[in-house]
Structure formats: structure tokens, C-alpha cells
Amino acid sequence: MYFIFKVHLKRGYKADQYAAAWIRASQLIQQAPGARGTRLHRKIGDETTLLAIASWATKTQRDAMEASAAAEIEAIILTQQEFVEIEVVGEFEDAAWRVDPDSPAELY
């Protein structure tokens, strides 16, 4: 499953500054069972909007990590609160339901 959220940087805060904290937190989060990687993207034409995508084996594993987040992860997240606004886009199925443009007749 994918957990996707937007990061809106407040005035004067740079994407590279947020990315440094995001990397530290992601490295810790990726130690959780079911973690399959994370990506951070900058919106084309808008350097103040980022898109974060975290991949998990299951929603249950992602929820378990969230419920038991280590103090170190929480501390990193707290350091960013005054500089960003987070907008959760949602949770999305991985291969359980997928449409590929190369074979649109196939639904997985």
C-alpha cells in the first residue's frame, strides 16, 4: 500500500531543509516491519510543495508503525511543525487494484 501526503513549506523554508529531516525520520521508519521505501518529490513550478510517498507491505503494518512511533521519530517530526503544513492525500492499494496503460484490459 502507499501512504501519500503533501508537504507545504512555509515562507522562507526550503525543500532541502525539510528533506534533511525527512531523510532522518525515513531511515528510522524504514526499520519497521513491512516498510518498503519512501520517496519525496518537489512539485514542478512550485518549490514550496512536496509530495511524499511511503510504500508498505500492508496497511496494518503501516498503522502499527504509526501507533508505536519511536520518540526519536516523533522528535524529528516536531522539529518541522512550525515550518510546514502536512496534507494527507490518502492510502492507496498497491497491486491489489492497478490499471496499466500498456494493458488497460487487465485489472489486477
Beta strands, then each sheet from edge to edge (+ up, - down):
strand 1: 2-9
strand 2: 35-43
strand 3: 46-56
strand 4: 84-92
sheet 1: 2+ 3- 1+ 4-
end
